[in-house]
Structure formats: structure tokens, C-alpha cells
Amino acid sequence: LPTKFDWRDKGAVNPIQNQEACGGCWAFSIVGAVESVHVKNGGALKQLSVQQVIDCSYNNHGCNGGSTVTALDWLNKTKEKLVSQSEYPFKAKNGMCHYFAPSHDGISVKNYQAHNFSGQEKEMMARLIEWGPLAVIVDAVSWQDYLGGIIQHHCSSHNPNHAVLVIGYDTTGDVPYWIVRNSWGTSWGDEGYAYIKIGANMCGIADSVTAVFL
Amino acid sequence: NNQQEYYQRKINFESSIRRHVYLNSVSKHLTNHSAKYGVNQFSDLSPEQFRETYLTAQAKVVPKYTPLKHGNSLKRN
């Protein structure tokens, strides 16, 4: 494994998004994963519609919450194409699902995987490189006050409650860490990113990991 | 516009400051790469408000990753 890896270096990660007061982190994380894997597969970096997932993933609860696994299951079963953000813009509230013709341009999911990597974070690093950015669920209670730096304490792994996207890692320093793309705007954390220590399942980062295949 | 809400947010903010002192007290004994905690856009929210609004993801129980099994299934796919 390389000592550091970052999907941003491959031009595969869109700018930080802001979910505002909408509890749609689960949709932001999987749409971010789809955007990045599309680039990994040779496509252009596109901004896809989070609102489409919030409105149309019927087994979830839109801005009131949801599951990355359930959303990927829906995308995989229905083969619904994700359209561009400009065609279906983010409104930060629940709305009626807008359907597009099957011929409409968009990106559909071929398959997905969901696994628990606790105790296997090195394996998770390998899968990050092989599969693309990974949507994970973390315990983000202490993230209310986070300003930057590597999270090494105050983060339990027993209460998963927030979905984010792991886009890279760095093991070159004293404390190896995951690079995590959040959806709370650029004024949060380090320009919208958080760093989490690798190796101790900090914040439960390895407990619920999903990857998407296009 | 709402004085009651203003005072509630002020109380929340003051609680946040106390929380930052606690959270940073562990970090300061570590390297300068340790996480820092302080005032941000959520500092006038109570932990309950923050949880209700932003911590809304539901985690499903997923199978443990087994390298050989899932490596093979990926190749088949």
C-alpha cells in the first residue's frame, strides 16, 4: 500500500457541500461516492443530485434521516439514474420525487458492497484504493465542536449517527489518519474535512462501510 | 427577534465554551496534530438540537469483511 493516498489528487472529489439544516448526510455521502467512482472509471467529474436521492429513496426519510445501505440498495434495485445537480437542485427540505425518462442522461449503480472492517483498517485502506471513496457511518457527537487536527479521543464507536465519505489516508506522520469529506460546509473542520486516527476504529469509522460500483 | 431564543442560544454558546475546554484538555498533552475543538457554526446549538438536526444517519448491521470471500465475489462481478 502507498503510505498516503488521496482521491482528490486524481481529480475525483467534488468541492465540499453543505447539507444546511437537512439531515440528509446519508444521501450526500453516497452521491459523493458515485461522483468519485464515475471519475475512477474514466468519466468526467460531475456534480450529481443529492435532492433526487433525498426525495426518491422511498425507504429512507429524506431530510429526517436515512441509511446509506438502504439508499444504495434502492439505487441498485431500481437502476434509477442519478441526474445532475443543476437539473435537480438541492433545496434542503423534503420534496416530491421527480422522475426522469429512462433515456435521460444520468449515472446508475451496477452493484454495491457493505461491510464491517473493524480490526481490518489496513484492508479498508486497500479497498479505498481499489473500490474508490467509501461511504461510512460514524459517531459524530463530538464533531459539533471540531476545528481540525487528527481525532484521537472523544469519539466512541457505539453510536453511529452520521454518514460521511472517506476519500483518502495518510500514514507518513506519527499518527496515521483517514481523510474524511463531510457535508457541513467549508467553515466546519479543516475547510470541510476531518481527519480520524487509523487503527482504533475511532468514531466507529470501520463498522459500516459501503462502496459503490458503476 | 425572539428574546427567549436569544437567551437560549447564549446559554448553549456558554455551554459550548465549557465543553471546548474539556475536549482540548486531553488534546494538549498530545502532538500538535491532535484535534482542536472550539467555536464554529454549531456553537449556539444544544447537543440535543445538533443531534436531532445533523446526526440522522441510521447504520445497518453489515457482514464482517472477509478478504478472500469478498475479493472473489468482486472478481466475479
Interface residues (C-beta under 8 A of the other chain):
Chain A: Q19 A21 G23 G24 C25 W26 H61 C63 N64 G65 G66 S67 T68 V69 T70 K110 N111 Q113 A114 H115 N116 F117 S118 Q120 E123 M124 R127 I137 A140 V141 S142 Q144 D145 Y146 L147 G148 G149 I150 I151 Q152 H153 H154 P160 N161 H162 A163 G173 D174 V175 W184 G185 S187 W188 Y195 G204 D207 S208 V209 T210 F213
Chain B: S16 R19 H20 L23 V26 S27 L30 T31 H33 S34 A35 K36 Y37 G38 N40 Q41 F42 S43 L45 P47 F50 R51 T53 Y54 L55 T56 A57 Q58 A59 K60 V62 P63 K64 Y65 P67 H70 L74 N77
